């Protein structure tokens, strides 16, 4: 039940939920988010770890870097080079 509402929060889990929802739909997103919460809970209980949320902006920045790295890798495999567009004035 918590996994359904986490998408409206400004946490890393909320950002994960929003990005995944745009790609695969709401039903799969709820299942994936519930699993992620269960894994975090299990690791906290089993290993005595503390979960500290890094926030939505941190998660979205990591996601952006990962997407750019994948695009650069794909462009390189096709014989192209990505160039950064000039910033709008």
C-alpha positions as CSV (number, residue, x, y, z in Angstrom):
1,X,0.0,0.0,0.0
2,X,2.9,2.4,0.8
3,X,4.4,1.7,-2.7
4,X,1.3,3.3,-4.3
5,X,1.8,6.7,-2.5
6,X,5.5,6.9,-2.6
7,X,5.5,8.4,-6.1
8,X,4.2,11.7,-4.7
9,X,7.1,12.1,-2.3
10,X,10.3,14.1,-2.8
11,X,12.5,11.2,-2.0
12,X,14.8,8.9,-4.0
13,X,12.1,6.2,-3.9
14,X,9.6,8.8,-5.2
15,X,11.9,9.8,-8.1
16,X,12.4,6.1,-8.9
17,X,8.7,5.5,-8.9
18,X,8.0,8.5,-11.2
19,X,10.7,7.6,-13.7
20,X,9.7,4.0,-13.8
21,X,6.0,4.8,-14.1
22,X,6.6,6.8,-17.2
23,X,8.4,3.8,-18.8
24,X,6.5,0.7,-17.8
25,X,3.1,1.8,-16.4
26,X,1.6,2.1,-12.9
27,X,1.0,-1.6,-12.1
28,X,4.6,-2.7,-12.8
29,X,5.9,0.4,-11.0
30,X,3.9,-0.4,-7.8
31,X,5.3,-4.0,-7.8
32,X,8.9,-2.8,-8.5
33,X,8.7,-0.1,-5.8
34,X,7.2,-2.5,-3.3
35,X,10.1,-4.9,-3.9
36,X,12.6,-2.1,-3.6
37,X,11.1,-1.1,-0.2
38,X,11.1,-4.8,0.9
39,X,14.8,-5.1,0.0
40,X,15.7,-1.9,1.9
41,X,13.7,-3.2,4.9
42,X,15.4,-6.6,4.8
43,X,18.9,-5.1,4.5
44,X,18.1,-2.8,7.4
45,X,16.9,-5.6,9.6
46,X,19.4,-8.3,8.5
47,X,22.6,-6.2,8.5
48,X,21.7,-3.5,10.9
49,X,22.1,-0.9,8.2
50,X,20.5,2.5,8.4
51,X,18.8,3.8,5.3
52,X,19.5,7.4,4.6
53,X,17.5,8.9,1.7
54,X,19.6,11.0,-0.6
55,X,16.6,12.8,-2.1
56,X,14.9,13.0,-5.4
57,X,17.4,15.5,-6.9
58,X,20.3,13.1,-6.2
59,X,18.5,10.2,-7.7
60,X,17.5,12.1,-10.8
61,X,21.1,13.4,-11.3
62,X,22.4,9.8,-11.1
63,X,19.7,8.7,-13.6
64,X,20.6,11.6,-16.0
65,X,24.4,10.6,-15.8
66,X,23.5,7.0,-16.5
67,X,21.4,7.8,-19.5
68,X,24.1,10.1,-20.9
69,X,26.7,7.4,-20.4
70,X,24.5,4.8,-22.2
71,X,23.9,7.2,-25.1
72,X,27.6,7.9,-25.5
73,X,28.3,4.2,-25.5
74,X,25.6,3.5,-28.1
75,X,26.8,6.4,-30.3
76,X,30.4,5.2,-30.1
77,X,29.4,1.7,-31.1
78,X,27.7,3.2,-34.2
79,X,30.7,5.3,-35.1
80,X,29.3,8.6,-33.9
81,X,30.4,11.1,-31.2
82,X,27.9,13.0,-29.0
83,X,28.5,16.7,-28.6
84,X,27.0,18.9,-26.0
85,X,24.6,21.5,-27.4
86,X,25.3,25.1,-26.7
87,X,23.4,26.6,-23.8
88,X,20.5,28.8,-24.8
89,X,21.0,32.4,-24.1
